[in-house]
Amino acid sequence: MHYWASPLEVQLCGGQEVALVDAGNSAGQAAVYLAHRVPKVWMIVRGHSLNSSMSRYLVERIAATPNIEIIYNTSVSALDGSDGMLQAVRCRSDLSGDERSCAIRHLFLFIGADPHTDWLAGSGIALDDKGFIRTGGNFQGPLETNLRDWRRMLRLGQEGRRRGG
């Protein structure tokens, strides 16, 4: 399973068909990127359309890409494999209940994220209103790379693990 699509994941796919779960902009961008590098991209979408969850330009690009097939009103029902390797993705239609199996060894998940950054409270690292780490020049304090700061971050990380963060 993959949680993003980069040249490394494309190499791992080795010219095989892939499946992608979700219908947001990240999923759409990944589908278009992958479609130019693999034989087929299956988009597994729970809803009945991409229009409510994806930018119009991506919907149009996906529609114009012949090797992207969208399976609407569908959820992943099971993953089949052995020896730690994915061999097939089973999908179930939310409308009919029919299940199908696709011989897929690479599944890309773009189903959202929860930041789990409570353990950074008091560290001086700025978080946005959703709890994600701010990037760019918006830090509350400097992030130095000297040994003292490294030990501080390690200590904060260990405290976060003990608290379940």
Summary of the structure (lengths in Angstrom):
residues: 165
radius of gyration: 19.8
end to end distance: 22.9
largest distance: 59.4
contacts: 426
relative contact order: 0.15
helix: 27%
strand: 24%
